[in-house]
Amino acid sequence: MPEVLLRDRRILVDGRPELLLAGEVHYFRLGRADWADRLNRLRDCGGDTVATYVPWLWHELPDGSVDLTGRTHEQRDLAGFLDLAHQRGLRAVVRPGPFVMAELKNEGIPYRVYDEHPHLLPTTWDGAPISTRTIDYLAPEFLAAADGWYAQVMPLIAERLAPRGGPVVAVQLDNEIGMLSWVTNSPDLTDGLCADLARWAVERYGKDTAAARIGADPADPAAWSTALRTPAEERSLALHDDLGRYMRDRYRRYVAALRQSAERHGVTGVPFLVNVHGTADRRGRTFPIGISQLVEAYRGQPQLTSGSDYYLGDLTVGNVADLYVSNAFLAATHDRAQPLTCLEFEAGSGDYGEDLSTRYPPEAIDLKTRLCVAQGNRLLNLYLFAGGHNPPMAEPVGDGNNRIAFTGERHGFAAPVGPEGRLNATYGAARRALHAVRGVGDLLADGDEEHDGFALGFIRDHYLTEYHHPASTKRAAQVAELERFRGMGARDVLARALLLAGYSFPAADLQAPGGAAHVPGGTPPVLVLATANTLGSDVQQRLVDHLRAGGRLLLHGPLPTQDHDGTPCTLLADALGLRPDGWLEGGPHYFPSVVGHDWAAGPAEVRVGYAQLLAGPGERLLTEVGSGRPCGTEVTVGAGQAVVIATDYPCHLDFWRAVLDRLGVRPRLRHDSGDPGLLLTSTVDRSGQRLLHLVNVAPSAIEFGLWHRDKAVLSGRRLRIGARTGLMLPAGIRVGPATLVESSCELVARNGSNVLLRPTQTEDVAVFTTDRPVRADRGEVTMADGRTTLTVQAPDGEPVRVSVD
């Protein structure tokens, strides 16, 4: 029976890397007669895996028994649904909570858990009740209730695991842990949690330091709880810092407890998954908060990995860097075994409120799919793939509709397959995307993204910002500053410029344990970091060590001067020999501008939103026009080199290319189009087979020449990529006794010595090296210089069949 393992950032099924293309189908929202249709639709769409939540709220009956086989209602037959999926040739990812969200009431927790244990509902700031239905995760009563649920559901899942001949290849533990308290700024502050935080603080700092940081004796429960719930302003930064760090340790212990329960009840031999939440308003700027919250729960845990929840809507020049950087930051927090997965990959029209206020263009699915697989996602779960109907609760709860969810009777209005089975326009787009990926699935399953010699720094503590007491002005100012400058840089310009300028790059977790920045394949010579005035002493020291060892650094943002708890810290500024010497902030009647010098000179001065004036040595690169003072400089530190850009310079791609060029970064892929919107990257498998990934997020077609390591691709032939489309072009792919050296066609399928190619241009070529005859069902085949070239006129894009004798 097939074994399922996580190894080398791959999902291995029976020892072979696999790319899992899934769709979320909720059996509990569909009549049994509809299950086969939705599963068939999933297979037709290109999926090979079905994913589903298993709602505790629905399966537990009023008498306390649990129905998972349909004895009381056909839509409770989890066993039958998984067995039918297996019969249809589909694998399964099962997500049994205990929390499942999915618009379910109580987030899927039975009412009786709250009724029997009302103290599990946390209090929060100032002792106020929370506004959501979250629960104190580590309360013994809740863990016991969750273990009772697992005792029912996990054995049924265990019987259907892939290593035992069933369809289940992975199991998710809980759902979006910590999300509810974050989005409402309502940290769980029950008496039990406050007491546990006291224990944690004393173990971390000692009793006296813990008391000084929080402002109360940890041995006095009442005073300690009051100090946590209503922080004193002078201790606000330290208290918020400790609260965030404690919560992360708490989530780690919660996931460990759930895993132990699942294993105790029979689920072993398949990976566990933990999903990371955080996108908002069709952006990914807050997604790293979810990473920061949960990294301790998944990093380094054997046969467990994280999965993203991506709700970004359309993909444009405005948010494409959000998706790219989110994948990079998540990968940076994985260990060497853990692959990227996406457990909720937004599919559908976006009309979640059934009010026609939003309609995403269908091609958004294709663009996001192509970018995610290029970055190494090994599992994509289209969420939601099929809608359905919310059945009534087993007994009245008096809430107006008595159904299991708050969306009314119908659910999943925006899904590619609607509640009644009707297909919307996104179904066809999803089908095209999944089939395009499936044609090169083996290359993607065993391929890794290639990069350009630098990494974008990820500071987990810059995202320790989910809580702020409403009355704390110091904390509000710190959070606002971090939100402005962290991650992708002020106005997101840094990450957007790097990506649209043609670079591909990983992220470096600059707080990884072990003393070195964690980057797959090793730390590159150049680090790029968007920072704020707040930067931890540990990170500052790592950057200093990096420079003194001969590394190079691009620092974008204000010079750091304090640690996260408010302690002054200028380790990095001191090593650079720089100090802040003034701040100019733009406003409605003040317009700071900067001008570049030497290699940073541009065609004109440019307006900026802020400029931090710098004092100290180094070459002046940017000066603020009004004062003539530097706000950008280049300095030498030991054997290293740093470029400091202390202003939000606009997204002028030539400027940012010049900065990276100065630091020795040369892109391996480049194009000559002056129109922004074309992203370039590549993947290569362990045998050297390569795919060139081209994604055009612009609203217009782009024509260009393409170079790979300064060699013209396709002998300099110009390419055209349509508006909002993508291409995956083969390079060095084995086809029986031949090698497909390069082609302007996409691969549709490969089987031994036969290949099916999809033309993408009005005239396409495919170049082979082989000593055997190459035949095609149409087009012209020529031989010259040891190469065989197929030329096809194919304006209709119909696939071409090619065989190598």
Secondary structure, DSSP 4 states (H G I P E B T S, - for coil): ---EEEETTEEEETTEE--EEEEEE-GGGS-HHHHHHHHHHHHHHT--EEEEE--HHHHB-TTS-B-SSSSS-GGG-HHHHHHHHHHTT-EEEEE--S---TTBGGGG--HHHHHH-GGGSPB-GGGPBPSS----TT-HHHHHHHHHHHHHHHHHHHTTBGGGTSSEEEEE-SSSTTHHHHHTT-----HHHHHHHHHHHHHHH-HHHHHHHHTS-TT-HHHHHHHHHS--GGGHHHHHHHHHHHHHHHHHHHHHHHHHHHHHTT--SS-EEEEE---BTTB-TTHHHHHHHHHHHHTT-TTEEEEEEE---S--TTTHHHHHHHHHHHHHTS-SSPPEEEEEEE-S-S-TTSSSS----THHHHHHHHHHHHTTEEEEEEEEEE-EE-PBPSS---SSS-BSBTT-SEE-TTSSB-TTS-B-HHHHHHHHHHHHHHHTHHHHHTEEE---SEEEEE-GGGG--S---TT-HHHHHHHHHHHHHSTT-GGGHHHHHHHHTT----EEETT-TTSS-B-TTS--SEEEEE--SB--HHHHHHHHHHHHTT-EEEEESSPP-B-TTS-B--HHHHHHT-EEEEEEE-BTTB--EEEE-GGG--SS-EE-SEEEEEESSSEEEEEETTT--EEEEEEEETTEEEEEE-B-----HHHHHHHHHHTT---SEEE---SS-EEEEEEEETTS-EEEEEEE-SSS-EEE-EEETTEEGGGG--EEE-TT-EEEEEESEEETTEEEEEESSEEEEEETTEEEEE--SSEEEEEEE-SS-EEESSSEEEEETTEEEEEEE-TT---EEEEE-
